[in-house]
Amino acid sequence: MPVLAIAALAAGTYALRLAGPLLQGRLRLPERLRDLLTDAATVLLVTLAATAALTQGDGPAGWARPAGVLVAAVLVLRRAPFPLVVIAAAATCALLRLCGLS
C-alpha cells in the first residue's frame, strides 16, 4: 500500500476520533438518528464477523472455523471468561482440522 494512502487513512482516523470530544457539546443529534447509528455500527460488526468466520479467500472457510466461532459464541452468551473463550474456539478449530475437517 502506498505511503500516501496509509498517511491519508491515519489522518482520517485521527480526525474522526478527535471530532467526538471536540463536538460533544456543540452537535445535537435527534434520538432516532442516534439509535440508527448505534444499530448501523452493530450490523457492520456482525457482518464483518460473519464474513471472517465463513469465508476464506474466494470461497467458503470449511467446517473448522465456523465451528470454532460457534463454540466461542456459545461461551460468550454463557458469560465465560475471555481467555477461556479464545482457547476453546482455537482448540475446537484445531481438533476439527486435525481430524481432517478443514
N, C-alpha and C positions, 0 to 999 in steps of 0.2 A: 504494500500500500504506500503510495507516495507520502512524503513527509508533510506536504501541504494539506493533504486530506486529513491526516492524523491531527495536525495542528488545528484545522477548522473544526473537527469533531470535538477536540478537547476544549476549544474556546466556547463552542455552543453548549456543551455540557456544563461548563463552569458558569456561563451566563444564566442558564436555566436554574441552576442550584442557587445562584446569588439572587435571582429575581424573587424567590419566595420570601426571604427575610426583608428585602427592600420594599416589596409591595404589600406586605402583610396588612397594614392598616389603611392602605390607600385604595385598594381594589375590592369592591363588594360584588360577589357573585351570587346570583339567585340560588336558593336552596336546591331547586330542581337540577340546575347545572352542576352543582357540587356533587349531587347524587349520581348524575350521569358520568361525570369524570371519574368518580370512585369505581363505578361499575365497569367503565371502559378499561381502567387500569387492571382490574381483576380479570376481565375477559382476555386481555392481552397476555397477562402472565400465565393463565391457564392454557391458552393456545400455544404459547411458547413451550411450556412444559410438555404438552401432549405431542407437539411436533418433535421435540427432542427425544421423547420416550418411544415413539412409534416409528420413526424413520431413521434411516442411515444412508447418507448419500442420496441416490435417486430412487431407492426402494424401501421396502419395509425393514424394520430392525430385527426381525425374527421373533423368537418367543422369550428369550432370556431377559432382555432389557425391560420389556413391558411387565414381565412377572416381578422383576425387582422393584419397579416403580409401584406396582400394585401392593407388594408387601410393605413398602415404605408408606404408602397412603393409608393402609390399614393401621399401621403402628402410629402414625401421626394422629389419626382420628381417635385412637385409644390413649393419646397423650403420653406416648413413650418418650424417654429422653432422646435428644437428637443424636448423640453418638450411637445409641442402640439402633435407631432408625437407619443410619448410614451403613453400619456394619451388617445389619440384617439384609438390607437391599443388595449390598455388594456380595454378600455370601450367597444369597438366592441366585443372583445372576451368574456368579462363578460356578456354583454347583450345577446349574442347568447347562452351562456351556461345557463343563467337564463331562456331563452325560451326553453331549452331542447335540443339544438343542441350542443352536446359536440364534 
